[in-house]
Amino acid sequence: MPYTKLGTLIAGIVFALGCIQIALGFGVSTGFVTEPRPGLFLGTSTSAEAIDSGILKVLAAVAFGIITEISQSVAK
């Protein structure tokens, strides 16, 4: 099923981007990563908002991944 494989790919990409956003938010909030300009890495959001958004992306990716796994098992 091509849609199931595409869904798995999308879930993986969103999961990776969410993890990067969480790590970057923690890095900026602790001072480990210094932004040359305010908002360069996090956009217009604060580091707390970036962490929250990253957590939501990770949770959505996990849920989407579970749905694609169910789709794969139904197809077999």
N, C-alpha and C positions, 0 to 999 in steps of 0.2 A: 504494500500500500504506500504510494508516494506521499500521501498526506500525513501519514503516521511518521514517516522518516523526516519530513519537513517539520512537523511539530516537535519531534525530538531535537532537531537541530536548533530550532528557535528557542526551545526551553533551555538548551545548553548555553546558547549565546546570552540570553537574558540572565541566567544564573551567574555566568562569568562577569557580566557587566555590573550586576548588583553587588557581587563580592568586591569588585574593584572600587565601586562607589563607597561601600562601607569602609574599606581600608583607607581610602583617600579621606573620607570624613574623619575617621579616627586620627589619621596622620596630621591633618590640618588642626584639629581640636587640641591635640597634645603638643603641637609645635614642632613635630618631627619633620613635617613638610611645610615649607614656607612658601606662600604664594607671592610671586613678584608683583602681581596686581590683585587687589581684592576681587574675588569672584572669578578668577581665571580658571581654576579647577572645578569649583563647585557651582558655578553659575551665579545666580543672584540669591541662592539659598544659603542659610547658615550651615555650619557643620552638623548640627543636630538634625536639621531638616534633610540633609544629604544622607545621613545615617538611616533615618526613618524611611526615606524613599528607597534606599538600597535594600533594607530589610523587606519592604513590601515587594520589591522586584524578585528577591530570592524566594520568598514564600509563593508568589505567583508562578515562578518558574518551576518550583517543586510540584505545585498542584497541576500545572500543565504537563509536567513530565509524568506524573502518576496517571493522568488521563491518557497520555500516549501509550504508556505501558498496558493499560487496560485495553486500549484499541488494538495493540499488537496481540494480546492474548485472545481477544475475541476473533481476530482474523485467522488465528491458527485453528 
